[in-house]
Amino acid sequence: MSIAKVTIKDKFKQFSDHWNPRIVGELNGQHVKLAKFQGEFVWHKHDHEDELFMVINGSFEMHLRDQVIELQQGDFIIIPKGTEHKPVAPEEVQVLLFEPAATLNTGDQVGELTVRTPDHL
């Protein structure tokens, strides 16, 4: 196993599509993923996994059934398992995700935005 640093800025330069997370690290059964968001995602939940969303560049809103939380660069939010949520990004935002490796990006809502096997960068 080789140890190497990951430069997040460089990894984001390697893709331009939205809502398609890329794996940039793995530890203890968890994936560190990068994604670009723009527009509205789907309402969904993860019955068995918590998720962490950290804004690297830009901003977005995390819609919950009872509130909307604005996230700016440097902010993060943890969505507990079983919590319905929907990210909304009027403009492109770069986000780091930390979640169990088995986590499906659309949770309980399989559809056109579902990424079953994220690419590794």
Secondary structure, 3 states (H helix, E strand, C coil): CCCCCCCHHHHHCCCCCCCCCEEEEEECCEEEEEEEEEEECCCECCCCCCEEEEEEECEEEEEECCEEEEEECCCEEEECCCCCEEEEEEEEEEEEEEEECCCCCCCCCCCCCCCCCCCEC
